[in-house]
């Protein structure tokens, strides 16, 4: 199992775009909270990371995150492999 998953964020805002790392050991639950939003809850669930996706692609992103987190052998970092046309356009921590 990987220790970190790498997510590539596509954004027109330079400081928001790029590769983001999430510690797999901190993720306790992943859900689709809307057709275009995935929430990865951290620890006891008091905080989460929200991933905004292209239209109606949240389930595809959640499945890709689950595959990256459970990759075997995962090594230190596993990249979240998104299907063609699926993008993560924003990341927020709440």
C-alpha positions as CSV (number, residue, x, y, z in Angstrom):
1,X,0.0,0.0,0.0
2,X,1.3,3.5,-0.9
3,X,2.1,6.0,1.9
4,X,1.0,9.0,-0.2
5,X,-1.3,9.5,-3.2
6,X,-0.5,12.1,-5.8
7,X,-3.3,14.1,-7.3
8,X,-2.8,16.4,-10.3
9,X,-5.0,19.5,-10.1
10,X,-5.9,21.4,-13.3
11,X,-6.5,25.0,-12.6
12,X,-6.1,28.3,-14.4
13,X,-4.7,29.8,-11.1
14,X,-1.0,28.9,-11.0
15,X,-0.6,28.4,-7.3
16,X,-3.6,26.1,-7.1
17,X,-2.6,23.9,-10.0
18,X,0.0,21.1,-9.9
19,X,0.6,17.9,-8.0
20,X,-0.7,17.5,-4.5
21,X,0.2,14.7,-2.0
22,X,-2.2,13.2,0.5
23,X,-1.0,11.0,3.3
24,X,-3.0,7.7,2.9
25,X,-2.7,6.9,6.6
26,X,-4.7,10.1,7.4
27,X,-7.6,9.2,5.2
28,X,-10.4,7.4,7.1
29,X,-13.3,7.6,4.5
30,X,-13.9,8.8,1.0
31,X,-17.4,9.7,-0.4
32,X,-19.0,11.5,-3.2
33,X,-20.8,14.5,-1.6
34,X,-22.1,15.8,-5.0
35,X,-21.9,14.8,-8.7
36,X,-18.7,16.8,-9.0
37,X,-17.2,16.6,-5.4
38,X,-15.3,13.9,-3.6
39,X,-14.6,14.3,0.1
40,X,-11.7,12.4,1.8
41,X,-12.2,12.5,5.5
42,X,-9.2,12.7,7.7
43,X,-8.7,11.0,11.1
44,X,-11.9,11.0,13.1
45,X,-13.7,12.9,10.3
46,X,-13.5,16.4,11.8
47,X,-11.6,17.6,8.8
48,X,-11.7,16.7,5.1
49,X,-10.2,17.3,1.8
50,X,-12.7,18.3,-0.9
51,X,-11.8,17.5,-4.5
52,X,-13.8,19.3,-7.2
53,X,-14.0,17.4,-10.4
54,X,-15.2,18.0,-14.0
55,X,-19.0,17.7,-14.4
56,X,-20.5,14.5,-13.0
57,X,-17.2,12.7,-12.6
58,X,-16.9,12.4,-8.8
59,X,-17.5,8.6,-8.7
60,X,-14.6,8.2,-11.3
61,X,-12.3,10.3,-9.1
62,X,-13.3,8.4,-5.9
63,X,-12.7,5.1,-7.6
64,X,-9.2,6.3,-8.9
65,X,-8.3,7.5,-5.4
66,X,-9.4,4.1,-3.9
67,X,-7.3,2.3,-6.4
68,X,-4.2,4.4,-5.7
69,X,-4.6,4.0,-2.0
70,X,-4.8,0.3,-2.2
71,X,-2.2,-0.2,-4.9
72,X,0.0,-3.3,-4.2
73,X,2.9,-2.8,-4.2
74,X,2.3,0.8,-3.7
75,X,5.7,2.1,-2.8
76,X,6.0,5.5,-1.2
77,X,3.8,7.3,-3.7
78,X,1.0,6.1,-6.0
79,X,-0.5,8.4,-8.7
80,X,-4.2,8.8,-9.0
81,X,-4.8,7.7,-12.6
82,X,-7.8,9.5,-14.0
83,X,-9.6,8.5,-17.2
84,X,-9.4,10.7,-20.3
85,X,-11.6,13.8,-19.8
86,X,-11.7,13.5,-16.0
87,X,-9.9,16.3,-14.1
88,X,-9.7,17.6,-10.6
89,X,-10.1,21.3,-10.8
90,X,-9.8,22.4,-7.2
91,X,-8.7,21.1,-3.8
92,X,-9.9,22.5,-0.5
93,X,-9.2,21.5,3.1
94,X,-12.0,22.1,5.6
